Amino acid sequence: MPDELGPSLCASLSGFHALTGCDYNPSFFQKGKIRPYKILIKNQNYQKALTDLGVAHITGSREEILPILEAFICEIYGYKNISNINAARFQKFCVTYKANTEDEPFKKTLKNCDPSTLPPCKAELQQHLLRTQYITSIWRNAYLRFPSSLTPNRNGWTLHEDTLHFHLFDGDCMPQSVFDAIVHENNKQNNIGNDTTDNAGVSELDTDESEVDSDSSDEGASTEEE
């Protein structure tokens, strides 16, 4: 295999497999292996980063490697000139769900929104890359009695009651500005609903009072006739 693929590409394959989806790490939705592999074979920097990732905890080079892999993921999603995954995610969202006209309601374009088609945010990608590093460190040193000094806990997983769970991201699930906008919209809708209910109640009350007044008038007229 090294003779066919070359030593650099061959050495990067374990990291590549862990990064793009394996039994222990999820894949990027609808990206598969073929497109990422075609990108990998043309870029020596990506190959070296994936090769070095398995020993990055020993060499102390992880902080240098992760931005390179972040750029790799951006290119997998079609953004070769963007190296920041959050910027690529925003660009993908704008292209996919932009309004056709200035007057088109924003919600109209979001009816069929599928967030799984977007690149992961940086917080999610960070945990994905930590899992990739842990898996690669074991595969690269599988011949050793203790393949890796890393532990899954705090490297993309969390240990809870003797069971490992994916640690998806650190921090809030959305920016505060987005949260505030959602809360504001929900409150606005609730206020509209309350106003509608109150108006309906007032209308029913007016109707009841009119019926009472009508009955009273009829009774008065009958008394006078007698």
C-alpha distance (Angstrom), angle and dihedral (degrees) to the residues before:
residue distance angle dihedral
M1 . . .
P2 3.85 . .
D3 3.79 89.2 .
E4 3.80 90.9 52.5
L5 3.80 100.6 39.6
G6 3.77 101.6 24.4
P7 3.82 126.1 -113.4
S8 3.82 96.1 -88.9
L9 3.80 96.8 52.9
C10 3.78 92.5 40.0
A11 3.81 92.7 53.2
S12 3.80 91.4 51.2
L13 3.81 96.9 54.0
S14 3.80 97.7 88.5
G15 3.80 90.9 54.1
F16 3.79 90.7 43.0
H17 3.81 92.3 53.7
A18 3.81 92.5 48.2
L19 3.81 91.4 47.6
T20 3.80 98.9 47.9
G21 3.80 96.3 43.9
C22 3.79 137.1 -60.8
D23 3.80 138.7 160.1
Y24 3.81 90.9 -70.4
N25 3.79 102.8 35.9
P26 3.83 129.0 47.1
S27 3.78 121.6 -117.5
F28 3.78 126.8 -123.4
F29 3.80 108.0 -93.4
Q30 3.82 112.7 -92.6
K31 3.82 93.0 -14.1
G32 3.79 98.5 103.7
K33 3.79 121.5 174.4
I34 3.80 106.6 -72.3
R35 3.80 100.6 69.9
P36 3.83 93.9 42.7
Y37 3.81 89.9 47.7
K38 3.81 92.4 51.9
I39 3.79 88.7 53.2
L40 3.80 92.3 46.3
I41 3.80 96.5 53.4
K42 3.82 90.2 57.0
N43 3.80 97.6 49.4
Q44 3.80 122.6 66.9
N45 3.81 92.6 -173.6
Y46 3.79 92.0 60.2
Q47 3.80 90.6 47.0
K48 3.79 92.7 51.5
A49 3.81 92.7 46.0
L50 3.81 92.1 52.8
T51 3.80 90.8 45.3
D52 3.80 93.3 50.8
L53 3.81 95.0 41.9
G54 3.80 93.3 82.4
V55 3.81 92.0 60.9
A56 3.81 98.5 30.9
H57 3.81 91.5 108.9
I58 3.82 88.2 59.2
T59 3.79 99.1 41.6
G60 3.81 94.0 39.9
S61 3.79 91.6 -128.6
R62 3.80 98.7 121.8
E63 3.81 94.8 106.6
E64 3.81 89.0 55.5
I65 3.80 94.6 45.8
L66 3.81 101.4 47.3
P67 3.85 96.0 64.0
I68 3.82 89.3 52.7
L69 3.80 90.9 52.8
E70 3.80 89.6 46.0
A71 3.81 88.5 57.5
F72 3.81 88.3 48.3
I73 3.81 90.8 56.1
C74 3.80 90.6 48.0
E75 3.80 89.4 54.7
I76 3.81 91.2 48.1
Y77 3.80 86.9 59.3
G78 3.79 90.4 50.1
Y79 3.81 101.5 -96.1
K80 3.77 106.2 117.0
N81 3.80 94.8 162.4
I82 3.82 95.5 48.4
S83 3.80 119.9 79.2
N84 3.82 98.7 174.6
I85 3.80 112.4 84.8
N86 3.81 94.0 -153.9
A87 3.80 90.1 54.3
A88 3.81 90.3 48.9
R89 3.80 90.3 48.7
F90 3.81 91.4 51.4
Q91 3.80 92.1 46.9
K92 3.81 91.5 50.0
F93 3.80 90.8 50.2
C94 3.80 92.9 49.6
V95 3.80 93.2 49.2
T96 3.80 94.4 45.8
Y97 3.79 101.2 41.8
K98 3.79 105.5 26.4
A99 3.81 116.9 135.4
N100 3.80 117.8 -104.4
T101 3.80 92.1 -139.3
E102 3.79 136.3 19.2
D103 3.81 91.2 -111.9
E104 3.80 96.2 49.3
P105 3.83 111.4 113.5
F106 3.79 112.7 -112.1
K107 3.81 91.5 -131.8
K108 3.81 91.7 58.9
T109 3.80 92.5 68.6
L110 3.81 91.5 47.0
K111 3.80 97.1 58.6
N112 3.81 91.2 97.7
C113 3.79 96.3 31.1
D114 3.81 113.2 153.7
P115 3.82 110.0 -172.8
S116 3.81 91.4 -171.8
T117 3.81 89.0 74.9
L118 3.81 90.7 62.0
P119 3.80 122.8 87.3
P120 3.81 114.2 -100.5
C121 3.77 116.8 -94.0
K122 3.80 117.9 -108.0
A123 3.81 93.8 -100.3
E124 3.82 91.0 54.7
L125 3.79 93.4 43.7
Q126 3.80 90.6 51.8
Q127 3.81 91.2 60.5
H128 3.81 91.3 43.2
L129 3.80 90.5 54.4
L130 3.81 91.7 47.6
R131 3.81 89.1 55.0
T132 3.79 89.1 47.0
Q133 3.79 90.8 53.6
Y134 3.80 93.3 48.5
I135 3.81 93.4 48.9
T136 3.80 93.2 44.9
S137 3.80 92.4 49.3
I138 3.82 89.6 57.6
W139 3.80 95.3 45.0
R140 3.79 93.0 47.6
N141 3.79 92.0 52.1
A142 3.79 100.4 32.5
Y143 3.82 90.6 129.0
L144 3.82 91.5 63.7
R145 3.78 124.9 88.5
F146 3.80 89.6 -125.3
P147 3.82 104.7 27.7
S148 3.80 97.4 -174.7
S149 3.77 139.3 18.7
L150 3.80 89.1 -152.6
T151 3.80 122.5 97.6
P152 3.81 125.3 -148.4
N153 3.79 91.7 -124.6
R154 3.82 108.2 94.4
N155 3.80 90.6 6.3
G156 3.77 97.9 91.4
W157 3.79 96.2 -50.5
T158 3.78 136.8 71.4
L159 3.78 125.3 -147.1
H160 3.80 114.7 -132.4
E161 3.81 122.6 170.0
D162 3.82 92.0 -18.3
T163 3.81 91.8 -52.6
L164 3.80 126.8 108.3
H165 3.80 117.9 -133.0
F166 3.79 130.3 -176.5
H167 3.79 111.4 -95.6
L168 3.79 98.7 -144.6
F169 3.80 101.6 -172.5
D170 3.78 146.2 -32.7
G171 3.79 122.8 -114.8
D172 3.79 131.6 17.6
C173 3.79 121.8 -16.3
M174 3.82 91.6 -127.9
P175 3.82 139.0 12.2
Q176 3.78 115.4 -85.1
S177 3.81 90.9 -118.3
V178 3.82 90.9 58.1
F179 3.80 91.5 46.6
D180 3.81 90.7 50.7
A181 3.81 91.0 49.6
I182 3.81 91.9 51.6
V183 3.79 92.7 47.6
H184 3.81 90.5 47.8
E185 3.81 91.5 50.9
N186 3.82 92.5 47.5
N187 3.80 91.5 49.1
K188 3.78 89.7 48.8
Q189 3.80 91.6 52.1
N190 3.80 91.5 46.4
N191 3.80 91.3 51.0
I192 3.80 90.7 51.2
G193 3.79 89.8 49.7
N194 3.79 92.0 49.0
D195 3.80 91.9 49.0
T196 3.80 90.5 51.4
T197 3.80 91.4 49.9
D198 3.81 92.3 47.2
N199 3.79 92.1 49.4
A200 3.78 90.7 49.5
G201 3.81 89.8 51.2
V202 3.80 91.8 50.3
S203 3.81 90.8 49.8
E204 3.79 91.5 51.5
L205 3.81 90.3 48.2
D206 3.81 91.6 50.4
T207 3.79 89.9 49.5
D208 3.80 92.1 50.9
E209 3.81 91.8 48.6
S210 3.80 91.0 49.3
E211 3.78 90.6 52.6
V212 3.81 90.9 49.8
D213 3.81 91.4 49.6
S214 3.78 90.4 48.4
D215 3.80 92.3 50.9
S216 3.80 90.9 48.5
S217 3.80 91.4 51.5
D218 3.80 91.6 50.3
E219 3.81 91.9 50.6
G220 3.81 91.2 49.3
A221 3.78 92.2 51.2
S222 3.81 91.9 50.4
T223 3.81 91.7 51.8
E224 3.80 93.0 52.3
E225 3.80 91.9 50.9
E226 3.77 90.8 54.1
